[in-house]
Amino acid sequence: MAKKPVTSRRGRFFKLAGMTASVAGQYAGQRARRLFRSENDEGAQSESYTRMADQIADTLGELKGAVMKVGQIASQTQDFLPKEFSDALEKLQKEAPPMPFEVIVGQIESELGKPVSELFEYLQETPYAAASIGQVHRARLHDGTDVIVKIQYPGVDESCDSDLKQLRMALRLGGLLKMPKESVDRLFAEIRERLKEELDYENEARNIELFREFHKDQPWVLIPSVAKSHSTRRVLTMELVEGDHVSKVTRDRYDQDTINLIGHRIFMLMADQLFRFQCIHGDPHAGNFAYRPDGSIVMYDFGCVKKLKPEIIAAYRNALVSALEEDYQALDRHLIDLGARVGSQPAVDEAYYAMWRDILVVPFEDREVPYNFAEADIHKRVAEKTSTVFKYLDYFKPPVESIFVDRMIAGHYWMLKRLGVQAAFREELERYLKA
């Protein structure tokens, strides 16, 4: 039997408070047990982290909203939390149990002020998609237009601040946060700001129009238009624009040339948003993109959009140029400008930068020979070297201003890998870096 959704602020508070108390108790017990061991038992610590992480992930998945969204971000941000936690939270990217249909109907009628039967010719009961702060249903307007309706879960926006406060307390009392307080403050402030924007569907409607304008000269970018008459702050109705999920991009419908074309276009989307528009689509998971056999790319979900400061773009561009040219003294300076390096610390050993550079720039090394993303192992090579960061733990900090840039790039790396793109991006990258 499905659990009754927790939609009241009071109910959410007690659910999160119970989770926090349990996690804090487990952490205290783990620390006490460690006192009686002759040496640190990493296996036992990992098992304890996994138990705590699973409990937190289950609670976040049930409550949805701000806390689930933070969980999704955390699963993509390895320097934020221990690996066991990120692993447990990965399921929040894939699994979002749907809200009961009667709750969805009530929210639509409350927001739009009319019975669903007057608003739509039909509204499909089975969700088209379910996510962290809302779910999507197919429908048809009375004029025959096929649409999708995005409905925000009740209580999510009112509980955002208290949810974040409780989650942060759970992570702190569970010994799970691996960053200094100042960095945690900035990170949660950034997440809160993005969430407040994402919870405002009127803001998303404006973002959709902005990105439709950005990409108006690229007919291969398809972005659904908004039905303003059926949209409010918590309900967003858009034209139905369909494509194939990445899992449906199969060789029987997409030849390698088409896949490579899509790969080049994905790269162009990223680079245009970063360097030309200075405004990025900040939620790059597979569910927010679709593809067509003619090489078109469909983009969905513009709730998380990050406008970037010109100085951050300049620092990012300069850091990339320095890394490509193997000028590690310049790279060190530009990382300080980017906010990723603590300026008061002495210069970082150039060999350390060279190690990371040799891992991360592999797809851009050769101008002629295409890089095969299907065989890419950059994520594995990064994982193998994560222990080296402890030597420079005080030298680096999560670059809060550019965290969504890193998230965008990581998300598209996985997209290129899943698609099996074969492409050489060096010349394209250099064109953007020189612009």
N, C-alpha and C positions, 0 to 999 in steps of 0.2 A: 504494500500500500504506500502511495507517495506521501511524503511528509508535507504537512501544511506549511506554505511559505511563510517565512518570518519577514513581515513588511513594516511593523511598527518600530520606531526608534528605540523604545524601551526593550522590546523583544530582541532586537539586534544587539543592544548593549549587553544584555544578560548572556546572550549566546557567546559573544566575543569575550566577555569577562570570565565566563566559565572556561573557555579555551585558554585564556591567559593564565588563569590560576593553575590549570593542569600543566601547562608548559613550564611555568616557573617552578612548580613542584618537582617535575622531572629533572630540570636543570640542577636544582639544589641537591637532589638525590645523586645525580651524576657526579657533582663536585665532591660530595661527601664520600662516595665510593672511591674516587680517585685518590683521596688522602691515604687510603689503606693499600694502595698498590705501590709496588717498588718502582715501577716506571709507568709512564703514560700509555694506557692501552688504547691505541687508535681505533681498533676494531670495535671496542665497546662504545667509544665516543661516537663513531660513525653510526652504530646501531641506534644509539640514543637520539642522535640528530634525525635519523630516518623516521623514528617513531613520532617525534615532535612535528616533523615536517608533514608527515601523512595526516596527522590530526589537524594541523593548521590548514592544509590544502583542502581536506574534507569540509571543514567549517566554512572556508572562503567560498568553495563551490556551492554550498547550500545557501549562503547568504547573498551571493552575487555582489553586484554593486562595486563600490570603491575598493573594498578589500580584495575582491577577486581580481579587479583590474591591476592593483598593485602586485598581486601574486603573479599575474601574467608578465608584468614588466620585470619582476624579480627573477623569473625563470630565464630571462634573456640577458641578465646582468650579473655575470659571474663574480665580479668584484664586490657585489652587494651582500651576498649571503653564502654560507657553506654549500658545497656541491650537492650534498644530500637534499638540501632544501630546494635548490633549483631543479633537481631531478623530479622531486615530488610535485613541484608546481607546474611542471611541463604539461601535466594532464589538464590543467586549467586552460591551456591553449586549445585543447581538443575537445574537452568535455564540458558542456554547459547544459545541465538538465533543464528542460523547458518549464516555464511557469504554467499553471493550469489555465485553460482557455477562458474560463469565466472571469479570472483576474484580468486577463488581457482585454476582454470585451468591456469590462467595467472601467478600465483605464482609458480606453478609446472614447467611450461615451462621456466620461467625465471631462476629458480634454476638449472634444469636438462639439459637445453639447447637443448631440442628436443620437437616436438609436442607430446601431450599426446597419440595420436594414435600410435606413434612409441615406446613409453615407456611401454604402457600397452595394453593388449588384450581388456580390458574394465576398465573404472573407473566409479563407481556408483555415480550418481548425488546426491542422497539423502545421507546426512552425516550419517556415522555409529555412530558418537558422535561429540558433539561440546563442547569446553571448553573455558578457559579464554584466552589462547594465541594462540590457533590453533584448527583445527578440523580434524576429521579422516574420511576417505572414504575407502570403500572396493574397491578392484581392483584385477586384475589377470595379472601376467606377461606373456609374450609371450611363456615362457616355460611351462605354465600351473599352476604355483605356485600361490595359493590364498594368497593375502597379504592385509594388511591395510596400508594406506598412511596417515601420519600425516603431515599436512601442516600448517606452521605458518602464522598468519594473517599479511598482508603487513603493514609495518610501526611500528609494535609493538616494535621491538628491538631498533630502532633509537629513539623512544619516551620514553624509559623506565625511564631515569633520570628525564626528565622534567615532566613526568606523576607523579612520586613519589613526586617530589617537590611540585607540585600543590595539590596533594591529602593531603599531610601533612599540607599545608597551610590551606586547607579547613577544616580539622579536628581541627586545632588550632584556627582558627577564629570562628569556630562554637562552641567553648568551649567543644569539644568532647573528647579531649585527657585527660586521667586521670593519667598521669605519669609525673615525673620530666623530664626536658629537656635532661639530660644526658641519662636516660633510653630510651627516644624516639629516641635520636641520635643512640644509640646502636641497638635498635630494627629495625629502618629503614635501618641501615647499613647491618644488618644481612639479612633482607628481600631482599635488593638490590643485595647482593652477591648471594643469592639463585636464584633470578630471572635471573641474568646475566647467571648463569649456565643453568637454565631451558630454556632460549631463544637460547641456543646453542645446536642444535640437534646432532652435532658431539659429544658433551660432553655426551648427553644422550645415544648415541650409545656405548660409552665407559663404561658408568654406567651399561648398559644392559649386556655387556660382563663380567663386574666385578661381578654382582649379579648372573649371570649364573654359574660363577666359584665358588662363595660362596656356592651356593645351589646344586652343581653338585652331591653330595652324597645323595641328598634328591629327589628321582624321583617323589615325589608327589608335588613338586614345579615346575610349568610350566611357563617359561619366554620366550616370542617370540624372535627368532633370527632376526638379522638385515640383510636386503638386501643392502649391501654396494654400489652396482652399481646404486641404485636408491635412494641414500641418500646424503644429503648435510647439511649445517648448518641450513637450514630452511625447509627442507623436509626429513622426516624419514620414510622409508618403511620397514615393518617388516612382518614376516610370520603371517598368520591368525591362532591364537590359541583361540578357543572359550570355554566358560563355561557359567554357569548360574549366572546372576546377583542375589544378595542376595534376591531380591523380588521374584525370581523364585525358591528359595530353599523351596519347599513345601513338605508336609508330604506324598503326593502320590508318590514322587520320592526319597525322603531322609528320612530314618527312624531316630529315635532319636540317635541310636548308631553312625550312620554316621555323624550326626550333631555334636555330642560330639567329635568324632575323628577330624573333621575339627576344632573345637574349640581348642583342644589340639595343633593342628598343627599351628593355628594362634598364640597361645601363644609361641610356639617354634620359629616361624619366628621372632617375636618381640624380644625374649630373645637372640636368636643367633645373630641377627643384632646389638643389644645393647651391649651385653657382650662379644661375641666371635669376631665378625667382626669389631665392633666399627664404624659402618657405617650403617645408617638407610635409609629406603625408607620413605621419609618425607611427602608424600601426601596420607594419608590413607583413603580417602573417598570411598564410596561404588562402585563408577564407576571404580576404579582402581584395583578391585579384582573380580574374578569369581570363581565358584565352579563346581565340577563334582560329580556325584553320587558315584564314586569310592573313594571319599575323597580327590581328588586332589584340589590344589589351584592354580589358574592362577593369575599372577601378571602383571600389566600393568603400564606404565608411570613412567619412571625413570629419569625424568627431575629434580625433587627435591630430591636430595640425600645429606644427611648431614654426613660428616666425623667428628667423635667426638674425642676430645682430651682425652688421657688416664686419665688425672687427673679429667676430668668431669665424666668419667665412674666410676672411683674410688669413687668420692664423691657421685654419685648416688647410687652405691652399698652400701656404708657405711650408707647413709641416710635410705635406705630401711631396712637394718639389724637393725639399731637403732629403727626404727618405729615398726618393728615386735617384738622386744625385750622390747619395751616400755622404752627405755633408752633415755629420752627426753633431758638430758644435752648433750649427744653425738649427738643426732639428730640436736640440735641447732648449734653445731660446724660444722657438715657436711653440713648443709644448707648454712652456711657462705662460706665454701669451694666451694659449687656448684654455688655461686653467687646469691642465692635466698634470702639471709638474709643480712641486713646491719650490718657489723661487729662492727661498732662504737656504735651501740645501745646496751643497757643492755640485759641480757638474757630474753627470752620470757617465760611467765608463762607456766609451764608444763601442766596445765589443758587445756590450749588453744591447745597445740599440741595433747593432749590426745583426745580432742573432734574431731579433724580432723582425727587422726589415727583411731578412732573407726568407722568413716564413710568410709574411703578410703581402709582399709585393709579387709573389710568384705568378699570379694571373696576368701581370703587367710587364713581365720581363722581356718577352719576345714580341717584336713588332710584326713578324710574319707568320710564325707557327701558332695556330689556334691553341688555346688552353682548354683542356677537356674537363669541364666542371663536374661531369659525372664521376670522375675519378678523384676529385679534389679531396685532400685530407688535411686542409689548413686547420680545421677545428680540432683534429686529433693532434697535430703538431703543437698547436697552442696549448692544449690540455697537458701535453707532456712537459711543457716548459713552465707551467703555472707555479711550480715550487720555487722557481728562481725569483719570483716577485718578492719573496720574503726578505731578500737581501736589500731591496730598495723600498721597503714598505713605507718608510717615512718620506720618500722622495716623490711619490705619486699620489694622486687623489682622483676619485671619479670626477670627470669633467662635466659638472651638472649642466652647464649651458649647451653642451653638445651630446648629452646622453641619448637624445632621440635621433641624432645623426648616426651614432654608432649602432643604435637599434635598427634604423633603416638599412644600413649597409649589411649588418648581420642577417636580417630577414631576407634581403635580396640575394645574398650569398647562397642561402638554403634553397631559394627559388631557382636560381641558376643551376644548382646541383641537381635538384629533383627533376628539372626539365631536361637535363643532360645537354646543356648548351656547350658548343665548341666555338670559341671566339677569341680573337686577339684584340684587347681593348687599349693597348698602350697609346696608339696614335690618337684615339678618341679622347682618352684621358688628358693627353698633353694639350690638345686643342682647348679643352675647358680650363686647364691650368694656366694657359697663356692669355686667355680672354680678358 
